């Protein structure tokens, strides 16, 4: 049960303008109720619906390379000490565990009120991804603490020199 991004930093007007310009939506009507500000209601066009169906089918059927921030941070983690990385990853695992518990509770509440599973699949997927990440984090944290994974500036320098002399690819 994900909230649609809104508020500061989300350019909804720009997104609507783009959809209008591309002919994917059109203005259905503009209304004013009482002393409230005027609001515009939009509807999807036939081209918009066709575009949506094509996008949806593609997203469901084709794995794509996504660019979340966390893997980028992992690729630079060696600039911190192994101990610091273990602390940061532990904090992340704790936060994910809390998010997972809250999501499970929300889904359980929705199911108890009769909401069919079909409408909760997105949440189930997110929960599965969180569980997988928590498991991965636990493995890496254990290896950092047992020093199966470790590094130093000198070791990184030696690896870089070896790779420069004999590139692996």
N, C-alpha and C positions, 0 to 999 in steps of 0.2 A: 504494500500500500504506500507507494511512493508519491510524494508531493511534486507537482509540476513546478519547476523553478520559476520564481517570481521575485519581485522586489528589486532593491538596488543591484546594479550590475547586470541585470537581464534586460536586454533591449527588445522587448516584446513588440514595440511599435515598428522597429526595423524589420523584424521577422514578418510581421503582418504585411508591411509594405512590399517586401520581396515576394511573398505569396500572391499578393494582388497583382503585382507587375508581371509575374509569370503566368497569371491566369489560373492559378490553382484554387483560389477562393474568390468570392465576390461579396459585396455588401448585400445583405438581405434586407436590413432596415436600420434606421437610426431612431432611437426612442429616448424619451425623457419622462421620468416618473416623478411627480411631485417636485420637490425642490432639489432632487438629486441631479448630478451632472448628466449630460447627454451621453448615451453609450451606443456604440455601433455593434450590430450583430452580423456575423459573417456566416457564410455557408460554403461548403466545398463544391467545386465545379466538377463536371465529368472528367476533365483533364486532371484535376486535383485528385479525384478518386482513383483514376487509372495510375497516376504517379504513386499514390499511397500504396496501392496493392502491389505494384512492382517493387517498391522499396521494401515493403513488409516481407514479400516472398524472398527477396534477396537476403535480407537480414536473418530470416529464419533458416535458410538453406545453405548459406555460404559463410564459412568462417572467414573473418577479416582480421587484419592486424590492427588492434586497437592501441591507443597510446595513453594508457593511464599513467599517472605521475609516479606511483610507487615503484614500478620496475626501473624507471629512470634513476630514482634515488638509490635503489639497490646497486645499480651499476657504478655508483660513486661512493659506496659505503666505506671503501678502504681508506678514504681520507680521514676517517675517524678511527679511534682505537677499537679493537675487537670488543673490549669491555663496554665502551660507549654504545657500540652498535647493538650489543646484547640488551642493554638497558632500553634503547629506543624501540627495538623490536618487541621486547616484553611489554612496553607501554602500548604499542600497536595491538598486540595480541589481546591485552586486557580490554582495550577500547572496542575491538571487534567482538569480543565475547559479550560485552554489554549490549552492543548493537544487535547481535544475534539473539540474545535473550529477549530484548524488547520486540524484535520482529516476530519471534516465536509466539510471544504473548499476544501480539496484535492479531496474528493469523488465527490463533486458537480462539480468541474472542470473536473474530469474524465468522469462523466456522460454527461456533456455538450458536450464533444468531442465524444460521442457515445459509450463509453465503457459499455458493458452490465452489469447489476446488478450481474450476476453470478460471475464475476471477482472481485466484491467488497464486497462479503458476509463476508469475513474475517474482513474487515474494519467495516462493519455494526455490527458484533459481538463485536469487540473491543469497538465500540462506546456505545453499549448497556451496556457492563460491566462498562465502565467509568461512564455512567449516573447512573447506580445502585450504584456504589461506592460513587459518589458525593452526591446522595440522602442519603445514609447511613451516610456519614461523616457529612452532615448537621444536621441529627438527633442527632448524638452523640455530636457534638459541641454544639447544643442547650441544650441538657441535661447536659453537663458539665457547661455551663454558667448559667443555672438555678439551678444548684446543685442537679438535680435529680440523677446525677451520680457524686459521690465525694468520697474521701478517705483521710486518713492520715496514717502516719506510725503506730500510736497507733491502729487505727481501723483495719488495715491490720494484725497487730500482734494478736489482739483479734480474728479475723476471723480464722487465722492460728491455734491458740490454740484450738478453738472450733472444727475445722475440725480434728485436731489431736486427740481430745477426742472422737469425734463421726463422723468418716468418712462418707461422703454422699453416698458412693458406697460400 
